[in-house]
Amino acid sequence: MATTKHGADHSDELGLRARAEARAAERAVADPAHLDAEAVALLHELRVHQIELEMQNEELRRTQLALDAARARYFELYDLAPVGYVTVGDAATIVDANLRASVMLGVARGALVGQPLTRFVLPEDQDTYYRHRREVAVDGQQRVGELRMVKADGAPFWARLESVASQEAALGRLIRTTISDITELRRLHAEVAQSDRMASVGLLAAGVAHELNNPLTYTLPAVIELAEFLPELAAAVESGRVALANTGGGRGRDDVTSAAAEVIDPDRLADLVVGARDAAVGLRKIHKIVRGFSYFSRIETPGVVPIDLNEAATHAIQMTAHELRPRATLVTDFGRVPRVLATEGKLAQVFLNLLANAAQAIPPGDPTNNHVRVRTWTDDLGCVCAEVRDSGCGIAPEDLERIFEPFFTGEPRRGTGLGLAIARRIVTQLGGEIRVESRAGQGSRFELRFPTQGAEPARQVEVVAVPPPIRGRVLIVDDEDMVRAALVRILRDSHDVVEVGSGRAAMELLGAGGEFDVVLCDVMMPDVSGVALHRWLADSNPQLVSNLMFLSGGVVVPETRAYLTRHGCVCLDKPVSVAELRSLVAARVAAAPR
């Protein structure tokens, strides 16, 4: 049988009376002797009643303390929660919000009540919010969504909403929503995705560079030599034709002259000379592009090394030239600056992002009247400085402080909004700083400053003095047949050249007593790599290991690069300059022990 409220109250009263009687008995106060039995009973009743009142007051105090503790816990759990809580009524307006939601939205808590939550949702994401709320209202199930919200001061942020429906008699149907600021999480995810994309691009670039550098190794020197030789051949042919024409007449001479004119036409020879020169120019341009690929393939290389700032900017310019060309005239002003401690690919990525930002600020169609300027210099404090300046749309004053925030894209720019944020992060990691100056409609100027402490001065072009010619013995180790053939052609006039197609074949030849002054070896080979051959030579022939020079097609993994640096190995990028290769080999041959 259910206990009635009256019965429960009566039971509580009996319990209170019994406890009061027990406490009164404990106090055992003696009654005055002159009182009769009725007065004693009344006095006892008054004492018990007083004790009941004391016990009720104690209970009230405990209840008040418990209530205060509950309110404190409620404040901590609700108002100081790490997420915002809002309750939206049937009218789609806020009927309650916690303190955290007030702080997140930048509005006083009391002022939030009665406002539509959509006021704090970016216009582009309003449809997303309406779908989210409708789905919750239809089936009452919990729904989770992500959208962009905006604070009262206009600052946007990414939010994760988790909503459920509830019903209250006084307020009707409600939707209770938690709001979590996930801007930083989205930034991290986007940067990881960007890093993965850059790593994939780097891997692809490295592969493309390697596959192009090997054929460039044997085509570029041949075309350059052809372009240099054809004018001499044309001149020799013309001299021969003139000499033949000046000799005595005769039918035989006329027949020879006529046949030679058909085969060796001067105009045709002139066209071949121009074509060969153009081909050499084109291959050199391809070589520069491939070097840019190789540069960006090293974005994820760990550690920092002294880097030429001008070279990093140049590679970034090459990679963005197609974007800049229809929009602006590019002006460069590279000063003589010390090197900075950085990672090759990351430093170039800073310039790449700044140049891409400049391109987005200038509409295509009028490159003559627009410009992008890249300048480097050393300031009075010895810092290495660079600027990327454009004549584009500029940045509104209210956006200047937010231009480096992740996901911020000011009109008319487009993109992920990560380019400048990543540029600032890289510059900061390298110990530098980045500044921006801009006015709406008057272009923008981004300035980079890097410390030079611990960095080496910029390399100057080193001219290797060619010693008196000594014919040496050179071993070429490369798994590409045509690369070996090209290197043999370059060196055979000055040296005795032996070629093998693998690192294992080189070991067998050298192990059998083969003597060489210089070894030219490819870094990456399928059976025994160049590094493995270097280690083997360090044990078996320490004198020769110092004259082992590497050739790389562009794919050098970080571990291999670290090994080459640690042991001071010379590593030439393919396609190697003919003059540089001949000079280096001649110097090593001259220094070889005899």
Backbone torsions as a table, in degrees:
resi	resn	phi	psi	omega
1	MET	NA	135.4	-178.8
2	ALA	-71.2	138.6	178.1
3	THR	-80.3	128.2	179.7
4	THR	-75.4	160.7	178.5
5	LYS	-61.5	-39.2	179.5
6	HIS	-63.0	-41.1	179.1
7	GLY	-64.2	-39.3	179.1
8	ALA	-66.3	-40.1	178.6
9	ASP	-64.7	-40.4	179.2
10	HIS	-63.4	-39.9	178.5
11	SER	-64.1	-39.9	178.2
12	ASP	-64.8	-37.6	179.5
13	GLU	-65.6	-41.2	178.6
14	LEU	-63.9	-40.5	178.7
15	GLY	-64.0	-41.4	178.0
16	LEU	-63.5	-43.2	179.8
17	ARG	-61.1	-42.2	-177.8
18	ALA	-66.0	-39.8	179.7
19	ARG	-67.7	-38.1	178.7
20	ALA	-66.7	-40.7	177.0
21	GLU	-60.3	-41.9	-179.3
22	ALA	-64.4	-41.2	-179.1
23	ARG	-69.3	-36.7	178.4
24	ALA	-64.5	-37.2	178.6
25	ALA	-66.5	-34.7	179.2
26	GLU	-66.3	-33.6	-177.4
27	ARG	-75.5	-31.9	173.1
28	ALA	45.4	59.6	177.7
29	VAL	-83.1	129.7	-178.9
30	ALA	-71.9	136.9	179.0
31	ASP	-83.4	147.6	176.0
32	PRO	-59.7	142.0	-173.6
33	ALA	-70.9	-26.8	-174.3
34	HIS	-80.8	-7.5	-177.9
35	LEU	-81.3	143.2	176.4
36	ASP	-82.5	178.2	-174.0
37	ALA	-64.1	-36.7	-178.3
38	GLU	-69.0	-39.9	178.9
39	ALA	-67.5	-37.7	178.4
40	VAL	-63.1	-41.9	-179.9
41	ALA	-64.3	-40.3	179.4
42	LEU	-66.0	-41.2	178.7
43	LEU	-62.6	-41.3	178.0
44	HIS	-62.5	-39.8	-179.5
45	GLU	-64.2	-39.5	178.4
46	LEU	-65.5	-40.6	178.5
47	ARG	-62.8	-44.4	-179.9
48	VAL	-64.2	-40.1	179.5
49	HIS	-64.0	-40.1	177.1
50	GLN	-61.6	-42.5	179.1
51	ILE	-64.6	-38.7	177.6
52	GLU	-59.8	-42.7	178.9
53	LEU	-64.0	-41.7	177.8
54	GLU	-60.9	-44.3	-179.2
55	MET	-66.4	-36.5	177.3
56	GLN	-66.1	-39.7	177.0
57	ASN	-63.2	-41.5	176.7
58	GLU	-60.6	-42.1	179.4
59	GLU	-64.5	-39.5	177.7
60	LEU	-64.0	-41.6	178.5
61	ARG	-62.8	-43.7	178.0
62	ARG	-62.9	-40.8	178.4
63	THR	-63.7	-40.3	179.3
64	GLN	-64.8	-41.9	177.9
65	LEU	-63.3	-42.9	178.5
66	ALA	-63.2	-39.3	178.2
67	LEU	-65.1	-42.6	177.4
68	ASP	-61.3	-42.0	178.6
69	ALA	-64.1	-40.3	178.8
70	ALA	-64.6	-41.0	177.3
71	ARG	-63.4	-38.9	178.6
72	ALA	-65.2	-42.8	177.5
73	ARG	-64.3	-40.0	177.4
74	TYR	-61.0	-43.5	179.9
75	PHE	-61.5	-44.0	-179.2
76	GLU	-67.6	-43.7	-175.6
77	LEU	-76.7	-33.6	-175.2
78	TYR	-99.4	-58.3	-174.6
79	ASP	-74.8	-37.2	-177.6
80	LEU	-98.6	17.0	178.5
81	ALA	-62.4	153.1	179.1
82	PRO	-72.8	-2.3	178.1
83	VAL	-125.8	157.1	176.4
84	GLY	-85.3	141.5	175.0
85	TYR	-115.8	127.5	173.5
86	VAL	-132.8	145.3	175.7
87	THR	-117.2	125.2	-176.5
88	VAL	-111.9	130.9	-178.7
89	GLY	-90.0	-171.8	-178.3
90	ASP	-60.7	-31.1	-178.7
91	ALA	-81.0	8.2	179.0
92	ALA	65.6	21.1	176.9
93	THR	-110.1	159.1	-178.4
94	ILE	-76.2	126.0	176.9
95	VAL	-105.3	-15.6	177.1
96	ASP	-160.5	150.5	178.4
97	ALA	-155.6	147.3	177.7
98	ASN	-88.1	172.9	-176.7
99	LEU	-63.3	-36.5	179.9
100	ARG	-62.3	-40.9	177.2
101	ALA	-62.9	-38.3	177.7
102	SER	-60.4	-44.0	-180.0
103	VAL	-67.9	-43.2	-178.7
104	MET	-60.4	-40.4	-175.9
105	LEU	-91.0	-8.5	176.8
106	GLY	72.1	30.4	-179.4
107	VAL	-131.3	140.8	177.4
108	ALA	-57.0	144.7	-174.4
109	ARG	-56.7	-45.0	-179.8
110	GLY	-65.0	-33.0	-179.2
111	ALA	-73.8	-17.9	178.3
112	LEU	-70.2	-35.9	-176.3
113	VAL	-62.1	130.8	180.0
114	GLY	94.2	-10.5	179.0
115	GLN	-91.1	145.5	175.3
116	PRO	-70.7	137.4	178.7
117	LEU	-63.3	-27.6	-179.4
118	THR	-62.7	-18.6	176.9
119	ARG	-61.4	-26.0	-176.3
120	PHE	-103.0	17.4	176.5
121	VAL	-113.3	131.4	179.8
122	LEU	-56.9	143.7	-178.5
123	PRO	-54.8	-37.9	-178.2
124	GLU	-66.1	-19.3	-177.1
125	ASP	-111.6	12.0	179.0
126	GLN	-60.5	-43.0	-179.8
127	ASP	-61.0	-38.2	178.8
128	THR	-61.2	-42.2	-179.9
129	TYR	-67.4	-43.0	-179.4
130	TYR	-61.4	-40.9	177.3
131	ARG	-63.5	-42.0	179.5
132	HIS	-59.7	-49.1	-177.9
133	ARG	-66.7	-39.1	-179.3
134	ARG	-64.9	-41.2	179.5
135	GLU	-63.4	-38.9	178.4
136	VAL	-66.5	-42.4	-177.0
137	ALA	-68.9	-32.2	-175.9
138	VAL	-70.5	-51.6	-174.6
139	ASP	-111.7	-3.8	177.2
140	GLY	72.7	2.0	-178.7
141	GLN	-82.1	155.0	177.8
142	GLN	-65.9	136.6	178.7
143	ARG	-128.4	145.8	179.9
144	VAL	-125.0	136.1	178.4
145	GLY	-151.4	161.9	177.9
146	GLU	-125.2	135.5	178.8
147	LEU	-155.9	175.1	-179.8
148	ARG	-100.8	126.3	176.9
149	MET	-109.7	171.8	-177.0
150	VAL	-138.6	137.5	178.0
151	LYS	-78.8	170.8	-179.4
152	ALA	-60.5	-28.4	-179.9
153	ASP	-86.3	4.4	177.7
154	GLY	93.0	-3.1	-179.5
155	ALA	-76.2	123.5	-179.5
156	PRO	-84.3	158.0	172.9
157	PHE	-154.3	152.3	176.7
158	TRP	-82.3	135.3	-177.1
159	ALA	-129.5	145.7	172.8
160	ARG	-108.2	122.3	-179.7
161	LEU	-104.8	132.9	171.2
162	GLU	-125.3	116.8	-171.8
163	SER	-125.8	145.3	172.8
164	VAL	-136.7	156.6	178.4
165	ALA	-98.3	148.1	175.8
166	SER	-146.0	166.8	-177.7
167	GLN	-129.8	129.2	175.4
168	GLU	-128.5	140.7	-175.7
169	ALA	-59.8	-42.5	-174.5
170	ALA	-78.4	-33.7	-172.8
171	LEU	-107.0	-10.7	-179.1
172	GLY	80.5	-151.8	-177.1
173	ARG	-78.2	128.9	-177.2
174	LEU	-123.1	156.3	171.2
175	ILE	-122.2	116.5	-179.9
176	ARG	-98.2	127.5	-172.3
177	THR	-129.5	134.4	168.4
178	THR	-98.7	140.8	-179.1
179	ILE	-119.3	120.5	178.1
180	SER	-115.1	131.1	176.1
181	ASP	-79.3	111.5	-177.3
182	ILE	-113.1	21.9	-179.4
183	THR	-57.7	-47.5	-178.3
184	GLU	-65.8	-39.8	178.6
185	LEU	-63.5	-43.9	177.6
186	ARG	-62.6	-39.1	179.1
187	ARG	-62.1	-46.1	-179.7
188	LEU	-62.2	-44.3	178.6
189	HIS	-62.0	-42.6	-179.5
190	ALA	-65.6	-39.3	179.3
191	GLU	-68.5	-37.2	176.4
192	VAL	-63.7	-44.3	178.3
193	ALA	-62.8	-41.8	177.7
194	GLN	-63.0	-41.4	179.1
195	SER	-64.4	-40.7	177.9
196	ASP	-63.2	-41.6	178.8
197	ARG	-64.6	-42.4	179.3
198	MET	-65.3	-36.6	177.6
199	ALA	-65.5	-40.7	178.5
200	SER	-65.8	-42.3	177.6
201	VAL	-63.5	-41.0	178.4
202	GLY	-62.2	-42.4	178.7
203	LEU	-63.8	-43.6	178.1
204	LEU	-63.6	-44.0	-179.8
205	ALA	-61.5	-41.3	179.7
206	ALA	-63.6	-41.9	179.2
207	GLY	-64.9	-43.4	178.0
208	VAL	-62.8	-43.4	-179.6
209	ALA	-60.2	-44.1	-178.8
210	HIS	-63.8	-44.4	-178.0
211	GLU	-68.5	-27.5	178.2
212	LEU	-87.4	-34.4	-176.1
213	ASN	-65.8	-36.7	179.5
214	ASN	-62.8	-51.3	176.1
215	PRO	-65.5	-31.3	176.6
216	LEU	-64.0	-28.8	-179.2
217	THR	-61.4	-35.8	-179.7
218	TYR	-102.6	-14.8	178.1
219	THR	-90.2	-43.1	-175.7
220	LEU	-62.2	-49.0	178.0
221	PRO	-61.9	-36.8	-179.1
222	ALA	-66.4	-42.7	-179.3
223	VAL	-69.0	-40.6	177.9
224	ILE	-61.3	-44.6	178.8
225	GLU	-63.4	-40.1	178.4
226	LEU	-63.6	-43.1	179.8
227	ALA	-63.7	-32.3	178.8
228	GLU	-79.3	-30.8	-174.9
229	PHE	-83.8	-34.7	-174.8
230	LEU	-58.3	-42.3	176.9
231	PRO	-59.8	-38.1	177.5
232	GLU	-64.8	-41.3	179.2
233	LEU	-64.3	-43.2	-179.9
234	ALA	-61.7	-41.9	179.1
235	ALA	-64.6	-40.9	179.9
236	ALA	-65.0	-40.6	178.9
237	VAL	-63.6	-44.0	-179.6
238	GLU	-63.9	-41.0	177.8
239	SER	-62.5	-41.3	178.9
240	GLY	-65.2	-39.1	179.9
241	ARG	-64.8	-41.9	179.5
242	VAL	-65.6	-42.4	179.6
243	ALA	-63.0	-40.7	180.0
244	LEU	-66.2	-38.0	-179.5
245	ALA	-67.7	-26.4	-176.9
246	ASN	-87.6	-6.5	177.6
247	THR	-78.2	169.5	179.3
248	GLY	-59.2	151.6	-177.9
249	GLY	-70.9	177.4	179.4
250	GLY	150.2	151.6	-177.4
251	ARG	-62.1	-39.0	-179.4
252	GLY	-62.8	-42.8	179.5
253	ARG	-65.2	-41.4	-179.6
254	ASP	-63.0	-39.1	179.4
255	ASP	-64.5	-41.7	178.8
256	VAL	-64.9	-44.3	179.9
257	THR	-61.6	-42.8	-179.4
258	SER	-65.6	-43.4	179.6
259	ALA	-65.9	-40.3	179.8
260	ALA	-65.7	-36.5	-179.2
261	ALA	-65.7	-35.1	178.8
262	GLU	-69.9	-37.4	-176.4
263	VAL	-83.8	-44.4	-175.3
264	ILE	-113.8	76.8	178.0
265	ASP	-78.3	129.8	-178.5
266	PRO	-56.6	-40.0	179.1
267	ASP	-65.0	-38.7	179.1
268	ARG	-66.1	-41.4	177.0
269	LEU	-62.1	-39.5	178.5
270	ALA	-62.6	-41.3	177.5
271	ASP	-63.6	-40.0	179.1
272	LEU	-64.3	-38.3	178.0
273	VAL	-61.7	-48.3	179.7
274	VAL	-62.7	-43.1	179.9
275	GLY	-62.5	-41.4	179.5
276	ALA	-65.7	-40.7	178.1
277	ARG	-64.9	-42.3	178.3
278	ASP	-63.4	-39.9	178.7
279	ALA	-62.8	-39.8	178.4
280	ALA	-64.6	-41.9	177.3
281	VAL	-61.8	-43.3	179.7
282	GLY	-63.6	-42.0	179.3
283	LEU	-67.6	-36.0	176.0
284	ARG	-64.3	-37.8	178.0
285	LYS	-65.3	-43.1	176.0
286	ILE	-59.4	-40.6	178.6
287	HIS	-59.0	-43.3	179.4
288	LYS	-64.0	-41.5	179.5
289	ILE	-63.7	-43.0	-180.0
290	VAL	-64.6	-38.0	175.9
291	ARG	-61.5	-35.9	175.6
292	GLY	-63.6	-41.5	175.9
293	PHE	-57.8	-46.8	-178.6
294	SER	-62.3	-37.1	-179.7
295	TYR	-62.3	-47.9	-178.0
296	PHE	-74.3	-16.4	177.0
297	SER	-71.9	-9.2	-177.6
298	ARG	-105.1	26.3	-179.2
299	ILE	-62.0	-41.5	-175.2
300	GLU	-91.3	12.5	177.9
301	THR	-64.0	125.4	-177.8
302	PRO	-73.2	155.3	176.4
303	GLY	80.6	167.6	179.6
304	VAL	-120.6	150.1	178.3
305	VAL	-139.0	161.8	176.4
306	PRO	-63.5	123.3	-175.1
307	ILE	-122.2	140.5	175.9
308	ASP	-78.8	113.1	-178.0
309	LEU	-61.3	-39.3	-179.2
310	ASN	-64.4	-38.3	179.3
311	GLU	-66.9	-41.2	178.2
312	ALA	-61.3	-43.3	179.0
313	ALA	-64.5	-39.4	-179.4
314	THR	-62.6	-43.9	178.9
315	HIS	-64.5	-38.0	178.2
316	ALA	-66.0	-38.7	178.0
317	ILE	-62.3	-42.6	179.0
318	GLN	-60.8	-38.0	-176.6
319	MET	-76.2	-21.2	-178.7
320	THR	-109.1	5.4	-175.5
321	ALA	-58.4	-37.8	-177.6
322	HIS	-67.2	-27.1	177.6
323	GLU	-80.8	-35.6	-175.9
324	LEU	-79.7	-34.1	-170.1
325	ARG	-54.5	-46.6	-179.3
326	PRO	-78.9	-1.5	-173.7
327	ARG	-112.4	-36.9	-171.2
328	ALA	-155.7	161.0	172.3
329	THR	-88.3	127.4	-179.2
330	LEU	-88.9	130.5	178.6
331	VAL	-122.7	128.0	177.3
332	THR	-117.6	143.2	177.9
333	ASP	-142.6	85.1	-176.1
334	PHE	-92.3	120.7	175.1
335	GLY	-88.2	172.7	176.6
336	ARG	-85.3	105.2	-172.5
337	VAL	-122.2	150.9	174.7
338	PRO	-66.9	164.9	175.9
339	ARG	-75.5	158.8	175.9
340	VAL	-120.0	151.1	178.4
341	LEU	-80.2	116.2	-174.6
342	ALA	-161.7	-179.7	170.4
343	THR	-103.7	131.7	-172.8
344	GLU	-50.0	-58.3	-174.4
345	GLY	-64.0	-39.9	-177.6
346	LYS	-68.4	-39.0	178.0
347	LEU	-64.2	-41.3	176.8
348	ALA	-65.8	-33.3	179.5
349	GLN	-65.2	-34.1	176.4
350	VAL	-59.3	-49.9	178.6
351	PHE	-64.0	-39.4	179.3
352	LEU	-58.6	-46.4	-179.1
353	ASN	-66.6	-39.1	179.1
354	LEU	-67.6	-39.4	178.5
355	LEU	-69.2	-38.2	176.2
356	ALA	-63.8	-38.8	177.2
357	ASN	-63.6	-40.8	178.2
358	ALA	-63.9	-41.1	179.5
359	ALA	-63.2	-39.3	-179.6
360	GLN	-68.3	-22.1	-178.2
361	ALA	-83.7	-8.3	-176.2
362	ILE	-121.6	120.4	177.7
363	PRO	-69.3	148.5	178.8
364	PRO	-70.6	158.6	172.4
365	GLY	118.5	-16.9	-178.0
366	ASP	-139.1	62.4	-177.1
367	PRO	-67.4	-22.4	-177.6
368	THR	-68.0	-37.5	-175.8
369	ASN	-98.7	8.5	175.5
370	ASN	-126.1	153.4	-178.4
371	HIS	-143.3	153.8	167.3
372	VAL	-127.1	125.8	-174.3
373	ARG	-117.3	131.0	176.1
374	VAL	-119.3	121.8	-175.8
375	ARG	-133.7	144.3	174.4
376	THR	-129.7	147.5	179.1
377	TRP	-163.8	171.5	174.8
378	THR	-112.2	127.6	-176.7
379	ASP	-84.4	-178.0	-175.4
380	ASP	-66.0	-22.0	179.5
381	LEU	-90.2	0.6	179.5
382	GLY	87.4	4.5	178.1
383	CYS	-76.9	146.4	175.5
384	VAL	-86.6	125.1	-174.2
385	CYS	-121.1	152.8	175.1
386	ALA	-148.0	151.3	175.7
387	GLU	-136.8	147.1	170.5
388	VAL	-122.2	113.2	-175.0
389	ARG	-118.1	137.5	177.7
390	ASP	-131.5	161.5	179.0
391	SER	-104.0	30.8	-174.1
392	GLY	-82.0	-152.8	-171.1
393	CYS	-73.4	-15.3	-179.1
394	GLY	75.9	-176.6	-175.8
395	ILE	-125.5	133.1	178.9
396	ALA	-64.4	146.2	-177.3
397	PRO	-55.5	-38.7	-178.2
398	GLU	-71.0	-14.1	-179.7
399	ASP	-97.2	-12.5	-173.7
400	LEU	-60.1	-40.4	-177.3
401	GLU	-73.0	-15.7	-175.8
402	ARG	-109.0	3.6	-171.5
403	ILE	-63.4	-26.1	-179.6
404	PHE	-96.1	4.7	178.4
405	GLU	-73.8	141.8	176.5
406	PRO	-59.7	139.6	175.9
407	PHE	73.9	0.8	178.9
408	PHE	-81.0	125.6	176.4
409	THR	-131.7	111.7	177.2
410	GLY	-85.4	146.7	178.5
411	GLU	-66.2	145.8	-0.3
412	PRO	-93.0	20.6	-176.3
413	ARG	-67.7	153.1	177.2
414	ARG	-131.2	166.2	177.4
415	GLY	130.7	-165.1	-176.5
416	THR	-81.8	-16.3	-175.5
417	GLY	78.0	16.4	-178.4
418	LEU	-107.0	-15.9	-172.2
419	GLY	-57.1	-51.1	-178.6
420	LEU	-72.7	-34.0	177.3
421	ALA	-63.0	-42.5	178.9
422	ILE	-67.7	-40.1	178.7
423	ALA	-59.8	-45.5	179.9
424	ARG	-64.7	-40.3	-179.6
425	ARG	-62.2	-43.9	-179.6
426	ILE	-63.8	-46.8	-179.0
427	VAL	-60.5	-42.8	179.9
428	THR	-64.8	-42.3	178.3
429	GLN	-61.0	-30.0	-179.9
430	LEU	-86.5	6.2	178.4
431	GLY	82.1	12.6	-179.2
432	GLY	-103.8	-169.7	177.1
433	GLU	-144.2	155.6	-180.0
434	ILE	-129.6	135.7	-179.5
435	ARG	-126.4	157.0	177.5
436	VAL	-133.7	139.2	172.3
437	GLU	-128.3	133.6	-177.7
438	SER	-162.6	152.9	170.8
439	ARG	-135.2	139.5	180.0
440	ALA	-57.4	126.7	178.8
441	GLY	83.4	-2.1	-176.5
442	GLN	-124.7	15.3	175.7
443	GLY	87.2	178.6	-177.3
444	SER	-136.3	155.5	178.0
445	ARG	-135.7	119.0	175.9
446	PHE	-107.0	127.6	-178.7
447	GLU	-116.1	133.1	176.1
448	LEU	-109.8	141.4	176.2
449	ARG	-134.5	128.3	-179.4
450	PHE	-126.8	140.6	174.8
451	PRO	-73.2	154.8	179.7
452	THR	-111.3	1.8	-178.4
453	GLN	-60.6	123.9	178.7
454	GLY	87.0	-7.1	-179.9
455	ALA	-91.1	152.5	179.5
456	GLU	-84.8	154.1	175.4
457	PRO	-66.2	157.1	-179.6
458	ALA	-61.4	140.5	-179.2
459	ARG	-72.6	139.2	170.5
460	GLN	-98.3	158.6	179.3
461	VAL	-62.2	120.4	-175.8
462	GLU	-93.2	123.1	177.7
463	VAL	-97.2	113.7	-179.3
464	VAL	-82.9	121.0	178.9
465	ALA	-67.1	126.2	-178.5
466	VAL	-83.8	117.7	-179.4
467	PRO	-72.7	169.3	175.1
468	PRO	-53.3	135.4	-173.4
469	PRO	-60.0	128.6	172.8
470	ILE	-125.7	127.2	-179.7
471	ARG	-77.9	115.9	-177.6
472	GLY	-107.8	-177.9	179.8
473	ARG	-117.5	119.4	-171.7
474	VAL	-119.4	133.8	175.6
475	LEU	-107.3	126.6	177.6
476	ILE	-108.3	126.4	-178.3
477	VAL	-122.3	109.3	179.7
478	ASP	-157.8	140.9	-177.9
479	ASP	-84.0	-4.3	177.0
480	GLU	-95.9	117.8	-176.8
481	ASP	-58.8	-46.2	-174.5
482	MET	-72.4	-29.2	174.9
483	VAL	-64.9	-45.7	178.2
484	ARG	-60.6	-42.0	-178.7
485	ALA	-62.7	-39.8	179.4
486	ALA	-66.0	-42.0	179.4
487	LEU	-65.8	-36.6	176.9
488	VAL	-62.2	-45.0	-179.7
489	ARG	-60.9	-37.0	-178.2
490	ILE	-69.0	-35.5	-170.1
491	LEU	-105.2	-15.7	-169.0
492	ARG	-67.4	-24.5	179.4
493	ASP	-70.0	-24.8	-175.8
494	SER	-108.4	-17.6	-173.6
495	HIS	-143.9	161.8	172.4
496	ASP	-87.2	117.9	-170.8
497	VAL	-113.3	132.4	174.4
498	VAL	-120.4	138.3	-178.3
499	GLU	-123.2	143.7	173.0
500	VAL	-136.1	155.0	-172.5
501	GLY	-99.8	10.2	179.4
502	SER	-159.8	159.9	176.4
503	GLY	-66.1	-34.1	179.4
504	ARG	-66.6	-40.6	177.9
505	ALA	-63.3	-36.2	177.5
506	ALA	-64.4	-42.0	177.8
507	MET	-61.1	-43.9	-179.3
508	GLU	-63.8	-43.1	-179.6
509	LEU	-65.0	-48.0	-179.4
510	LEU	-69.3	-35.4	178.6
511	GLY	-67.9	-26.0	179.2
512	ALA	-84.2	4.6	176.4
513	GLY	105.9	7.0	178.1
514	GLY	-62.4	130.9	-177.8
515	GLU	-111.2	130.6	-178.3
516	PHE	-140.8	151.9	176.0
517	ASP	-87.9	-33.6	-176.4
518	VAL	-140.7	143.2	173.1
519	VAL	-121.4	123.9	172.6
520	LEU	-103.1	119.9	-170.5
521	CYS	-132.9	135.5	173.4
522	ASP	-68.4	145.9	-179.7
523	VAL	-74.0	-50.1	-173.8
524	MET	-103.8	114.8	175.8
525	MET	-136.6	151.0	-170.4
526	PRO	-68.4	-33.7	-174.0
527	ASP	-96.0	-66.4	177.0
528	VAL	-118.1	118.1	-176.0
529	SER	-74.1	168.5	176.7
530	GLY	-61.8	-37.5	178.3
531	VAL	-64.2	-41.4	178.9
532	ALA	-63.6	-39.4	177.7
533	LEU	-65.7	-38.9	178.2
534	HIS	-61.7	-45.2	179.2
535	ARG	-61.6	-41.7	-178.7
536	TRP	-64.8	-43.3	179.5
537	LEU	-66.1	-35.5	179.8
538	ALA	-59.6	-30.7	178.4
539	ASP	-88.0	-39.0	-171.2
540	SER	-94.5	-28.0	-176.3
541	ASN	-149.3	72.3	-175.3
542	PRO	-57.8	-29.6	-179.2
543	GLN	-68.8	-38.7	-177.0
544	LEU	-77.2	-26.2	-174.2
545	VAL	-62.6	-28.2	179.2
546	SER	-72.0	-17.9	178.4
547	ASN	-106.4	21.8	172.4
548	LEU	-90.6	119.1	178.2
549	MET	-113.8	137.7	-177.0
550	PHE	-97.6	150.8	171.3
551	LEU	-121.0	132.9	-176.9
552	SER	-126.1	136.0	175.6
553	GLY	-84.8	1.6	176.1
554	GLY	119.9	-22.9	-179.1
555	VAL	-95.0	99.9	176.7
556	VAL	-129.1	111.4	-178.8
557	VAL	-68.1	155.7	-176.0
558	PRO	-54.0	-39.4	-178.9
559	GLU	-63.7	-41.0	178.7
560	THR	-67.0	-41.9	179.6
561	ARG	-61.8	-40.7	179.4
562	ALA	-64.6	-39.0	179.4
563	TYR	-64.2	-45.3	-179.0
564	LEU	-63.2	-39.9	179.0
565	THR	-67.0	-43.7	-176.9
566	ARG	-62.2	-34.5	-177.3
567	HIS	-99.2	7.4	176.0
568	GLY	64.1	33.2	-176.8
569	CYS	-77.3	143.1	172.9
570	VAL	-81.7	127.1	179.7
571	CYS	-130.8	114.0	-179.3
572	LEU	-97.1	134.2	177.7
573	ASP	-80.8	134.5	173.3
574	LYS	-77.0	146.4	-7.9
575	PRO	-78.2	129.4	-175.8
576	VAL	-77.3	148.2	175.9
577	SER	-67.0	132.2	-179.2
578	VAL	-59.4	-47.4	-178.5
579	ALA	-63.5	-41.8	-179.0
580	GLU	-65.2	-41.9	-178.5
581	LEU	-65.1	-47.3	179.9
582	ARG	-60.7	-40.6	-179.0
583	SER	-66.0	-45.8	-179.3
584	LEU	-64.5	-42.9	-179.8
585	VAL	-65.1	-42.1	179.4
586	ALA	-61.2	-41.3	179.9
587	ALA	-65.8	-41.3	-179.9
588	ARG	-68.8	-38.0	177.8
589	VAL	-63.3	-43.8	-179.3
590	ALA	-63.5	-32.0	-177.7
591	ALA	-88.1	-8.2	-176.5
592	ALA	-68.7	141.2	178.3
593	PRO	-65.3	143.2	-178.6
594	ARG	-130.0	NA	NA
